Amino acid sequence: MMSRPRFIARRPVLVGLIVLMVVVVAIDLATDRASAVEVMLLVVLVGWISESLFRSRVDAEARESDANARWALAGLMGTGETWPTMGGWALGPAAVTEWIRRVSAMETPQVVELGPGSSTLLLARAVPHARVHAVEHDPVYGDRIRAAATGWGLSGVTVVDAPLRATAEETAWYSGDSVSALPERVDALLVDGPPNWDGKGRRSPARRVIEERMPAGALVLVDDTDRPDERKMVRGWVRSGLCRVVQDSGNHVFLEKC
């Protein structure tokens, strides 16, 4: 975690400007010459550095949480194996750890991951009694997941090739044929696809999977909820009574089907 002395040491120019502003305002106050602009600028600078200190602490705590999650996952990997990439586009370590913990408590889980990746491999490795259906729109990436699952001997992984199809009613989502190939009962659903960088509700059709295939008490994990569109989607599901929140970690949310 970045200490206050380190934070200040890395910003000598900014700190120097603030000290100079404090001195100038103090002199002007003593001589009744301080202007409202000077005082306002000082307040803004002090507020900015306070907010930066807070953000540094939050970021440090997030890094520590991810480090702890990686230690928790370390037992899944054998000697000489290469870790799959986590974070960025992939689900982060803390989310993967909690995903595995919750799915492992299920007896014979049927899992669907919309937007698979490192979480698919780690989940199948950690919970061998799970059946993981990886729904992927990019055939090249889908083949990579197949090859990795085969290399790790993960027979519980099925990659579902799911090209995106646009309809008159909604933006592009997984084709109807690929969705119909999913199991009739889904016990755990990861919503991390399709790509939604433009924030146009491209993941909202996942609601149909929840409504039509998931029993009450089933688990839903939504990633990227630090983005407005995903956050809005989750709020809509909760307000409609479809799901309830069981854990909100900011950038990902665990839900339970009502």
Secondary structure, 3 states (H helix, E strand, C coil): CCCHHHHHHCCHHHHHHHHHHHHHHHHHHHCCCCCHHHHHHHHHHHHHHHHHHHHHHHHHHHHHHHHHHHHHHHHHCCCCCCCCCCCCCCCCHHHHHHHHHHHHCCCCCEEEEECCCHHHHHHHHHCCCCEEEEEECCHHHHHHHHHHHHHCCCCCEEEEECCEECCCCCCCEECHHHHHCCCCCCCEEEECCCCCCCCCCCCCCHHHHHHHHCCCCCEEEEECCCCHHHHHHHHHHHHCCCEEEEEECCCEEEEEEC
